Amino acid sequence: MNDQRHDTTDMPTSIGAPQVPLHRRGIKSYVLRAGRMTAAQTRGLEEVWPRLGLTLDDGRQDLDAVFGRQAPRVVEVGFGMGASLIEQAERHPETDFIGIEVHAPGVGKLLDEADKRGLSNLRVYREDALRVLDECLPEASIDTLQLFFPDPWPKKKHHKRRILQPAFVELVRTRLKHGGTLHMATDWENYAEHMAEVMSAAPGFRNVASADTAPYVPRPEFRPLTKFEARGERLGHGVWDLIFERCV
C-alpha cells in the first residue's frame, strides 16, 4: 500500500472558485516515518536525483522543457516504493511520467531503478502532492492522474485525513486536460465507496464505467498488478478501480 498522504485543507472547492494556498498548517493525510536506507536507495537520492529530481523551488514547470518533447503526461500521487511506476515508464516510452512521494526510501529506490533501466521519461518530486499540483503543474497540463492504494485511514474519526476529498478532486480537475482522467484504486471497500460518492458529486467529471460495472471498472491492463495486490487477491481481498474523465 502506498504511504503518500496529503494535507486536505484550504483547497478550492468548486469550479471557478478562487485559488487559495494549499499548504497552510492543517490536517495531513500522510505521516512521515523514519526508515533505514539501503545502499541503492541512498545512491538514487545522491547520484540520480540531480538528473531526475524536481522541487517546489523550480516553480511552475514547462513540462515540454522538462522532458525535452511533447508527449502524453501521467502523474502518480503516492507511488510507494515505485514498482508500478517504473513498470509503466518502461512499458510506455512514448509517455512521460511524474511521480510524487514524500518518503525517502521509496524515492531513492525509484530513482535507482530508473537509472539502472535507462529511463528518460520519468521525473520525481519528494514533496507534498498538493503543493506540487498547486505550485508546479500548469492548468490543463496532464492526461492522467493516478491515485493507487492511498492510505485508507480506516477509522471513522480519521476519514477527514483521506486525500480523496472534494477540494482535492477540484484541484486535480484544473490540472487535467479536457478529456483527461483521474484513476483511483483501493483495496478497502469502504474507501472505494467513499471515492465513488465524492466523484459522483464532483462537478466537471463523468464516470467512464459501463452500466454493468458502475461505479467501478475492471482493473485496466495498463495498471500493473503489484506484488501487494497479487498477494491480496490470493487471500481473497477485493480491489476496486474507478476512472473519471474531466468533461468541463
Backbone hydrogen bonds in HBPLUS format (Angstrom, degrees):
<---DONOR---> <-ACCEPTOR-->    atom                        ^
c    i                          cat <-CA-CA->   ^        H-A-AA   ^      H-
h    n   atom  resd res      DA  || num        DHA   H-A  angle D-A-AA Bond
n    s   type  num  typ     dist DA aas  dist angle  dist       angle   num
A0002-ASN N   A0149-PHE O   3.12 MM 147  5.61 130.8  2.37 137.6 150.9     1
A0008-THR N   A0027-ILE O   3.12 MM  19  6.12 148.3  2.23 156.9 165.9     2
A0017-ALA N   A0014-SER O   2.95 MM   3  5.36 160.5  1.99 134.5 134.9     3
A0042-THR N   A0038-THR O   2.96 MM   4  6.18 160.8  2.00 151.0 156.3     4
A0043-ARG N   A0039-ALA O   2.90 MM   4  6.09 154.5  1.96 144.1 151.6     5
A0044-GLY N   A0040-ALA O   2.94 MM   4  6.22 154.0  2.01 145.6 152.3     6
A0045-LEU N   A0041-GLN O   3.11 MM   4  6.44 160.4  2.15 149.9 153.5     7
A0046-GLU N   A0042-THR O   2.91 MM   4  6.06 154.6  1.97 152.0 159.5     8
A0047-GLU N   A0043-ARG O   2.71 MM   4  5.43 165.0  1.73 150.9 156.3     9
A0048-VAL N   A0044-GLY O   3.14 MM   4  4.92 135.3  2.35 113.2 126.0    10
A0049-TRP N   A0044-GLY O   2.98 MM   5  6.26 133.2  2.21 158.5 172.5    11
A0051-ARG N   A0048-VAL O   2.96 MM   3  5.62 146.9  2.07 121.7 130.9    12
A0052-LEU N   A0048-VAL O   3.12 MM   4  6.32 158.9  2.17 153.6 160.1    13
A0053-GLY N   A0049-TRP O   2.67 MM   4  4.58 151.8  1.75 144.0 143.2    14
A0124-VAL N   A0052-LEU O   2.98 MM  72  6.21 154.9  2.05 156.5 158.8    15
A0054-LEU N   A0124-VAL O   2.74 MM  70  5.84 148.9  1.84 165.7 162.6    16
A0058-ASP N   A0055-THR O   3.05 MM   3  5.50 153.8  2.12 108.2 116.0    17
A0059-GLY N   A0056-LEU O   2.93 MM   3  5.57 161.2  1.97 118.2 124.4    18
A0061-GLN N   A0136-CYS O   2.78 MM  75  5.51 172.4  1.78 151.0 148.6    19
A0065-ALA N   A0062-ASP O   2.94 MM   3  5.35 123.2  2.27 106.7 120.9    20
A0066-VAL N   A0062-ASP O   2.95 MM   4  6.29 153.2  2.02 149.5 158.3    21
A0067-PHE N   A0063-LEU O   3.08 MM   4  6.19 165.5  2.10 148.2 149.9    22
A0068-GLY N   A0064-ASP O   2.73 MM   4  5.45 120.4  2.09 130.7 146.6    23
A0069-ARG N   A0064-ASP O   3.07 MM   5  5.04 124.5  2.39 133.6 143.1    24
A0096-ASP N   A0072-PRO O   2.90 MM  24  6.14 172.1  1.90 168.8 166.1    25
A0143-ASP N   A0073-ARG O   2.82 MM  70  5.31 151.9  1.89 140.1 149.6    26
A0144-THR N   A0073-ARG O   3.27 MM  71  6.73 148.0  2.38 152.0 156.3    27
A0074-VAL N   A0096-ASP O   2.89 MM  22  6.29 156.3  1.95 156.5 164.4    28
A0098-ILE N   A0074-VAL O   2.82 MM  24  6.26 151.1  1.91 157.1 165.2    29
A0075-VAL N   A0144-THR O   2.92 MM  69  6.30 163.4  1.95 158.3 162.5    30
A0146-GLN N   A0075-VAL O   2.75 MM  71  6.13 163.5  1.78 160.0 165.7    31
A0076-GLU N   A0098-ILE O   2.87 MM  22  6.34 157.9  1.92 156.8 163.4    32
A0100-ILE N   A0076-GLU O   2.92 MM  24  6.20 150.3  2.01 173.5 172.9    33
A0077-VAL N   A0146-GLN O   2.95 MM  69  6.19 165.8  1.97 174.1 170.2    34
A0078-GLY N   A0100-ILE O   2.70 MM  22  5.68 151.6  1.78 158.0 168.0    35
A0082-GLY N   A0079-PHE O   2.88 MM   3  5.09 155.4  1.94 140.3 138.6    36
A0086-ILE N   A0082-GLY O   2.93 MM   4  6.03 163.9  1.96 159.2 163.3    37
A0087-GLU N   A0083-ALA O   3.06 MM   4  6.23 162.7  2.09 147.6 152.4    38
A0088-GLN N   A0084-SER O   3.01 MM   4  6.27 156.5  2.06 147.7 153.9    39
A0089-ALA N   A0085-LEU O   2.96 MM   4  6.16 166.3  1.98 152.1 155.6    40
A0090-GLU N   A0086-ILE O   2.94 MM   4  6.11 155.3  2.00 151.5 158.2    41
A0091-ARG N   A0087-GLU O   2.92 MM   4  5.98 151.8  2.01 144.1 152.1    42
A0092-HIS N   A0088-GLN O   2.88 MM   4  5.93 140.0  2.04 148.4 158.0    43
A0095-THR N   A0092-HIS O   3.06 MM   3  5.64 168.3  2.07 121.5 124.4    44
A0097-PHE N   A0121-ASN O   2.83 MM  24  6.07 159.4  1.88 147.6 154.3    45
A0123-ARG N   A0097-PHE O   2.97 MM  26  6.43 148.0  2.07 149.6 159.8    46
A0099-GLY N   A0123-ARG O   2.93 MM  24  6.38 161.8  1.96 158.3 159.9    47
A0125-TYR N   A0099-GLY O   2.83 MM  26  6.23 159.8  1.87 162.4 169.4    48
A0101-GLU N   A0125-TYR O   3.08 MM  24  6.43 163.3  2.11 158.8 162.2    49
A0107-VAL N   A0103-HIS O   3.15 MM   4  6.41 163.1  2.18 155.3 160.6    50
A0108-GLY N   A0104-ALA O   2.81 MM   4  5.93 169.4  1.82 163.1 166.0    51
A0109-LYS N   A0105-PRO O   2.93 MM   4  6.07 158.2  1.97 146.7 152.6    52
A0110-LEU N   A0106-GLY O   2.98 MM   4  6.12 164.7  2.00 148.9 153.1    53
A0111-LEU N   A0107-VAL O   2.99 MM   4  6.18 166.7  2.01 153.3 156.8    54
A0112-ASP N   A0108-GLY O   2.98 MM   4  6.12 160.1  2.02 147.2 152.8    55
A0113-GLU N   A0109-LYS O   2.97 MM   4  6.15 165.2  1.99 153.7 157.3    56
A0114-ALA N   A0110-LEU O   2.84 MM   4  6.02 162.3  1.87 153.3 158.9    57
A0115-ASP N   A0111-LEU O   3.02 MM   4  6.17 157.0  2.07 147.4 152.8    58
A0116-LYS N   A0112-ASP O   3.01 MM   4  6.25 162.1  2.04 148.6 153.7    59
A0117-ARG N   A0113-GLU O   2.96 MM   4  6.12 147.1  2.07 149.8 158.0    60
A0119-LEU N   A0114-ALA O   2.93 MM   5  5.19 165.5  1.95 155.5 155.9    61
A0118-GLY N   A0115-ASP O   3.10 MM   3  5.00 155.5  2.16 100.2 107.8    62
A0131-ARG N   A0128-ASP O   3.12 MM   3  5.58 122.8  2.47 108.3 121.0    63
A0132-VAL N   A0128-ASP O   3.17 MM   4  6.52 157.1  2.22 151.2 158.2    64
A0133-LEU N   A0129-ALA O   2.88 MM   4  6.09 170.9  1.88 158.4 160.0    65
A0134-ASP N   A0130-LEU O   2.93 MM   4  6.02 159.0  1.98 144.0 150.5    66
A0135-GLU N   A0131-ARG O   2.75 MM   4  5.59 166.0  1.77 149.0 153.7    67
A0136-CYS N   A0132-VAL O   2.89 MM   4  5.01 151.2  1.97 133.3 140.4    68
A0137-LEU N   A0132-VAL O   3.16 MM   5  6.48 140.9  2.32 159.6 163.5    69
A0140-ALA N   A0174-THR O   2.86 MM  34  6.06 153.8  1.93 135.4 144.1    70
A0141-SER N   A0175-ARG O   2.93 MM  34  5.78 134.0  2.15 135.0 140.7    71
A0142-ILE N   A0175-ARG O   3.11 MM  33  6.24 157.9  2.16 158.3 161.5    72
A0177-LYS N   A0142-ILE O   2.84 MM  35  5.77 150.2  1.92 166.2 160.5    73
A0181-THR N   A0143-ASP O   2.92 MM  38  6.43 151.6  2.00 150.2 152.0    74
A0145-LEU N   A0181-THR O   2.91 MM  36  6.44 155.1  1.98 157.8 165.9    75
A0183-HIS N   A0145-LEU O   2.90 MM  38  6.21 163.5  1.93 161.8 167.3    76
A0147-LEU N   A0183-HIS O   2.85 MM  36  6.18 159.3  1.89 163.9 165.9    77
A0185-ALA N   A0147-LEU O   3.09 MM  38  6.54 146.4  2.21 150.1 146.0    78
A0149-PHE N   A0185-ALA O   2.66 MM  36  5.52 157.6  1.71 140.3 147.7    79
A0158-HIS N   A0155-LYS O   2.81 MM   3  5.37 152.7  1.88 117.2 126.4    80
A0159-HIS N   A0156-LYS O   3.15 MM   3  5.24 166.2  2.17 107.9 112.2    81
A0161-ARG N   A0158-HIS O   2.79 MM   3  5.52 163.7  1.82 125.2 131.0    82
A0162-ARG N   A0159-HIS O   3.04 MM   3  5.46 163.1  2.07 113.4 118.8    83
A0165-GLN N   A0163-ILE O   2.90 MM   2  5.82 112.3  2.37 117.1 100.1    84
A0168-PHE N   A0165-GLN O   3.08 MM   3  5.35 117.6  2.49 107.3 122.1    85
A0169-VAL N   A0165-GLN O   3.03 MM   4  6.28 162.3  2.06 161.2 166.9    86
A0170-GLU N   A0166-PRO O   3.02 MM   4  6.30 153.8  2.09 148.3 154.8    87
A0171-LEU N   A0167-ALA O   3.08 MM   4  6.37 154.3  2.15 145.0 151.6    88
A0172-VAL N   A0168-PHE O   2.93 MM   4  6.25 162.5  1.96 154.3 158.9    89
A0173-ARG N   A0169-VAL O   2.89 MM   4  6.14 155.5  1.95 147.5 154.5    90
A0174-THR N   A0170-GLU O   3.22 MM   4  6.51 152.2  2.30 146.2 151.3    91
A0175-ARG N   A0172-VAL O   2.97 MM   3  5.21 134.8  2.18 104.2 117.1    92
A0176-LEU N   A0172-VAL O   3.03 MM   4  6.29 134.8  2.24 152.4 165.6    93
A0180-GLY N   A0177-LYS O   2.79 MM   3  4.95 158.3  1.84 129.2 130.1    94
A0179-GLY N   A0246-ARG O   2.85 MM  67  5.08 151.5  1.93 140.0 149.0    95
A0246-ARG N   A0180-GLY O   2.74 MM  66  5.48 166.1  1.76 164.3 169.2    96
A0182-LEU N   A0244-PHE O   2.80 MM  62  5.31 160.5  1.84 158.3 164.7    97
A0244-PHE N   A0182-LEU O   3.02 MM  62  5.31 163.7  2.04 145.4 149.5    98
A0184-MET N   A0242-LEU O   2.84 MM  58  5.19 168.6  1.85 160.9 164.4    99
A0242-LEU N   A0184-MET O   2.90 MM  58  5.19 160.1  1.94 144.2 147.6   100
A0186-THR N   A0240-TRP O   3.02 MM  54  5.50 150.4  2.11 146.5 155.8   101
A0240-TRP N   A0186-THR O   2.85 MM  54  5.50 169.4  1.87 164.8 167.2   102
A0191-TYR N   A0188-TRP O   3.03 MM   3  5.31 119.8  2.40 102.9 117.7   103
A0192-ALA N   A0188-TRP O   2.92 MM   4  6.26 152.9  1.99 152.8 161.8   104
A0193-GLU N   A0189-GLU O   2.93 MM   4  6.23 155.0  1.99 150.4 156.5   105
A0194-HIS N   A0190-ASN O   2.96 MM   4  6.24 150.0  2.05 138.9 147.6   106
A0195-MET N   A0191-TYR O   2.77 MM   4  6.04 160.2  1.81 153.1 157.9   107
A0196-ALA N   A0192-ALA O   2.94 MM   4  6.19 162.5  1.97 149.7 154.1   108
A0197-GLU N   A0193-GLU O   2.94 MM   4  6.13 154.5  2.01 145.2 152.3   109
A0198-VAL N   A0194-HIS O   2.91 MM   4  6.13 170.1  1.92 158.9 160.8   110
A0199-MET N   A0195-MET O   2.89 MM   4  5.98 170.0  1.90 155.4 158.7   111
A0200-SER N   A0196-ALA O   2.93 MM   4  5.86 151.9  2.01 140.2 148.0   112
A0201-ALA N   A0197-GLU O   3.32 MM   4  6.45 139.4  2.50 139.4 148.2   113
A0202-ALA N   A0199-MET O   3.14 MM   3  4.92 147.2  2.26  94.7 104.6   114
A0247-CYS N   A0204-GLY O   2.85 MM  43  5.33 161.3  1.89 131.6 137.9   115
A0206-ARG N   A0245-GLU O   2.90 MM  39  5.30 143.1  2.04 139.8 151.7   116
A0245-GLU N   A0206-ARG O   2.81 MM  39  5.30 162.1  1.84 158.3 156.8   117
A0208-VAL N   A0243-ILE O   3.10 MM  35  5.98 177.7  2.10 160.2 159.6   118
A0213-THR N   A0210-SER O   3.14 MM   3  5.54 139.5  2.31 107.6 117.4   119
A0214-ALA N   A0210-SER O   2.84 MM   4  5.67 139.2  2.01 159.9 171.7   120
A0216-TYR N   A0213-THR O   3.00 MM   3  5.57 133.8  2.22 134.4 126.2   121
A0217-VAL N   A0241-ASP O   2.94 MM  24  5.53 157.8  1.99 141.1 146.6   122
A0223-ARG N   A0220-PRO O   3.07 MM   3  5.61 160.8  2.11 113.4 119.4   123
A0230-ALA N   A0226-THR O   2.85 MM   4  6.10 163.9  1.87 154.9 159.6   124
A0231-ARG N   A0227-LYS O   2.95 MM   4  6.06 157.8  2.00 146.5 152.2   125
A0232-GLY N   A0228-PHE O   3.09 MM   4  6.32 154.3  2.16 140.5 147.6   126
A0233-GLU N   A0229-GLU O   2.87 MM   4  6.21 151.8  1.95 151.4 159.2   127
A0234-ARG N   A0230-ALA O   3.06 MM   4  6.35 154.8  2.12 146.0 152.2   128
A0235-LEU N   A0231-ARG O   3.12 MM   4  6.42 139.1  2.30 141.4 152.5   129
A0235-LEU N   A0232-GLY O   3.11 MM   3  5.05 125.7  2.42  92.3 106.6   130
A0237-HIS N   A0232-GLY O   2.71 MM   5  4.96 160.4  1.75 153.3 146.3   131
A0236-GLY N   A0233-GLU O   2.98 MM   3  4.93 156.7  2.04 101.6 108.5   132
